Amino acid sequence: MARATRKLDLCPEIEGEGKMWRFAGIWSKNRPEWLMTALACMYVRTASVGLFDAMSNSAVDFIVNQTGLTTFFMSGDYLNRMIEMKKAGFLVKVTNLVVYDEPSKEGIEAAAALGMRVFSWEQMQQEGVSASAKDYPFEETQSRDTYAFSYTSGTTSNPKGVKLTHHMVLSVVHSVMTKINIPQDSRVISYLPYPHSFE
């Protein structure tokens, strides 16, 4: 799947702050595909931008404009919302939607009429398998690379984005693993949305 984003040019490079960036939006409740998308982004030096359910259309649009992201990975229940937002003049830069659930023919056609390509999660998997490692190699991530932008919910004003680096996340994992004894058979209850940095 990581190579598929490069093959299909879903996350093009943009310039900002004197360097080049790639972004991918993720909008879904917690599910395995959310994590798979975030991990895949790491392999192609793409910063994931997770959105909360409660975000307003204007907050989502603000984030899209600030990051310049053109692609969203999302659950099927957001497809119609994205289409309606596009019709209302939001999401001008968004041109690609990757839907974790099988998208409806009507949804695909409605999105296409607005200039958005819709891919199913299965299509992305197939594209990734067919993308050769020679043509689309993984990129070595540096510890100070930003792996995610964690945005506030934006309930009082525009959302604020916090850049989380690989170094920051690995430092937390290292601290937890060396300071807290977590038995092998432990279970984790995922109760915060994945875009929340604590989760």
C-alpha positions as CSV (number, residue, x, y, z in Angstrom):
1,M,0.0,0.0,0.0
2,A,2.9,2.4,0.7
3,R,4.2,2.0,-2.8
4,A,0.8,2.5,-4.2
5,T,0.6,6.0,-2.9
6,R,3.8,6.8,-4.9
7,K,2.7,4.9,-8.0
8,L,-0.6,6.7,-8.1
9,D,1.0,10.0,-7.0
10,L,-1.6,10.3,-4.2
11,C,0.7,12.3,-1.9
12,P,2.7,14.7,-4.0
13,E,5.6,16.7,-2.5
14,I,4.8,20.3,-1.6
15,E,7.2,22.9,-0.2
16,G,6.8,24.5,3.2
17,E,9.1,25.9,5.8
18,G,12.1,25.5,3.5
19,K,11.7,21.7,3.0
20,M,9.6,19.3,1.0
21,W,6.6,17.5,2.6
22,R,4.1,14.8,1.7
23,F,0.7,14.6,3.6
24,A,-2.1,12.0,3.7
25,G,-5.4,12.7,5.6
26,I,-7.0,9.9,7.6
27,W,-10.7,10.2,8.6
28,S,-12.2,7.2,10.3
29,K,-13.0,5.7,13.7
30,N,-10.3,3.5,15.1
31,R,-9.9,0.4,13.0
32,P,-7.0,-1.7,11.7
33,E,-6.9,0.2,8.3
34,W,-6.3,3.4,10.1
35,L,-3.1,2.1,11.7
36,M,-2.0,0.4,8.5
37,T,-2.3,3.7,6.6
38,A,-0.3,5.5,9.2
39,L,2.4,2.9,9.1
40,A,2.5,2.8,5.3
41,C,2.9,6.6,5.3
42,M,6.1,6.2,7.4
43,Y,7.7,4.0,4.7
44,V,7.3,6.7,2.1
45,R,8.2,9.7,4.3
46,T,4.6,11.0,4.3
47,A,3.1,12.7,7.4
48,S,-0.3,11.4,8.3
49,V,-3.0,14.0,9.3
50,G,-5.7,12.4,11.4
51,L,-9.1,14.0,11.7
52,F,-11.6,13.8,14.6
53,D,-15.3,12.8,14.0
54,A,-16.4,16.0,15.7
55,M,-14.5,18.4,13.4
56,S,-16.6,20.9,11.5
57,N,-16.4,21.3,7.7
58,S,-14.6,24.6,8.1
59,A,-12.0,23.0,10.5
60,V,-11.4,20.2,8.0
61,D,-11.1,22.7,5.2
62,F,-8.6,24.7,7.3
63,I,-6.4,21.7,7.8
64,V,-6.5,20.8,4.1
65,N,-5.5,24.3,3.1
66,Q,-2.8,24.5,5.7
67,T,-1.2,21.2,4.8
68,G,-2.0,21.2,1.1
69,L,-3.0,17.5,1.3
70,T,-4.7,16.1,-1.7
71,T,-5.7,12.6,-0.5
72,F,-7.9,11.2,2.3
73,F,-8.0,7.6,3.5
74,M,-11.3,7.1,5.2
75,S,-14.2,4.9,6.2
76,G,-17.1,4.6,3.8
77,D,-19.4,6.7,6.0
78,Y,-17.4,9.8,5.2
79,L,-17.7,9.5,1.4
80,N,-21.0,11.4,1.2
81,R,-19.8,14.1,3.6
82,M,-16.7,14.6,1.4
83,I,-18.8,14.9,-1.7
84,E,-21.2,17.4,0.0
85,M,-18.2,19.4,1.3
86,K,-16.7,19.6,-2.2
87,K,-20.0,20.7,-3.6
88,A,-20.2,23.5,-1.0
89,G,-16.8,24.8,-2.1
90,F,-14.6,23.1,0.6
91,L,-11.7,20.8,0.0
92,V,-10.6,22.5,-3.2
93,K,-7.2,20.7,-3.2
94,V,-8.6,17.2,-2.4
95,T,-8.5,15.0,-5.5
96,N,-8.2,11.4,-4.2
97,L,-10.3,9.4,-1.7
98,V,-9.3,5.9,-0.6
99,V,-12.3,4.3,1.1
100,Y,-11.7,1.5,3.6
101,D,-15.2,0.0,2.9
102,E,-16.4,-0.8,-0.6
103,P,-17.6,2.5,-2.1
104,S,-20.9,2.6,-3.9
105,K,-21.1,3.1,-7.6
106,E,-23.2,6.3,-7.0
107,G,-20.5,7.6,-4.6
108,I,-17.7,7.0,-7.1
109,E,-19.7,8.7,-9.8
110,A,-20.6,11.7,-7.7
111,A,-17.0,12.2,-6.6
112,A,-15.8,11.8,-10.2
113,A,-18.2,14.6,-11.3
114,L,-16.4,16.8,-8.7
115,G,-12.9,15.9,-9.9
116,M,-12.1,13.3,-7.2
117,R,-10.8,9.8,-7.9
118,V,-12.2,7.1,-5.5
119,F,-10.2,4.0,-4.7
120,S,-11.3,1.1,-2.6
121,W,-8.9,-0.2,0.1
122,E,-8.7,-3.4,-1.9
123,Q,-7.6,-1.5,-5.0
124,M,-4.8,0.1,-3.0
125,Q,-3.6,-3.2,-1.8
126,Q,-3.5,-4.5,-5.4
127,E,-1.7,-1.4,-6.6
128,G,0.9,-1.8,-3.9
129,V,1.6,-5.4,-4.8
130,S,2.0,-4.5,-8.5
131,A,4.4,-1.5,-7.7
132,S,7.9,-2.7,-8.0
133,A,10.5,-2.0,-5.3
134,K,12.9,-0.8,-8.0
135,D,10.5,1.8,-9.4
136,Y,9.0,2.8,-6.0
137,P,11.5,2.2,-3.3
138,F,10.8,2.9,0.4
139,E,12.5,6.0,1.7
140,E,14.7,5.9,4.8
141,T,13.0,7.9,7.5
142,Q,15.1,10.2,9.6
143,S,14.5,10.4,13.3
144,R,13.7,14.1,13.1
145,D,11.2,13.6,10.2
146,T,7.6,14.5,11.1
147,Y,5.5,11.3,11.1
148,A,2.2,13.0,11.9
149,F,0.5,16.3,12.4
150,S,-1.8,16.0,15.4
151,Y,-4.5,18.7,15.2
152,T,-6.7,19.9,18.0
153,S,-10.4,19.5,17.5
154,G,-10.7,23.2,16.9
155,T,-13.7,23.8,19.1
156,T,-12.8,27.3,20.1
157,S,-11.0,28.5,16.9
158,N,-9.1,27.1,14.0
159,P,-7.4,23.7,14.8
160,K,-3.7,23.9,15.8
161,G,-1.3,21.3,14.3
162,V,1.4,19.8,16.4
163,K,4.3,18.1,14.5
164,L,5.2,14.8,16.0
165,T,8.6,13.3,14.9
166,H,9.6,9.7,14.8
167,H,12.2,10.5,17.5
168,M,9.5,11.8,19.8
169,V,7.3,8.7,19.4
170,L,10.2,6.3,19.7
171,S,11.3,8.1,22.9
172,V,7.9,7.5,24.5
173,V,7.8,3.9,23.4
174,H,11.3,3.4,24.8
175,S,10.4,5.0,28.1
176,V,7.3,2.9,28.5
177,M,9.0,-0.3,27.6
178,T,12.0,0.3,30.0
179,K,10.2,1.8,32.9
180,I,6.9,-0.1,33.0
181,N,6.6,-3.9,33.2
182,I,3.9,-4.8,30.7
183,P,3.2,-8.5,30.6
184,Q,3.2,-10.2,27.2
185,D,-0.5,-11.3,27.6
186,S,-1.7,-7.7,28.3
187,R,-4.6,-6.2,26.4
188,V,-5.1,-2.6,25.4
189,I,-8.4,-0.8,25.3
190,S,-8.4,1.7,22.5
191,Y,-10.7,4.4,23.8
192,L,-9.3,7.7,22.4
193,P,-9.5,8.4,18.7
194,Y,-6.3,7.5,16.9
195,P,-5.7,11.2,15.8
196,H,-5.2,11.9,19.6
197,S,-1.5,11.9,20.3
198,F,-2.0,10.0,23.6
199,E,-3.7,7.1,21.8
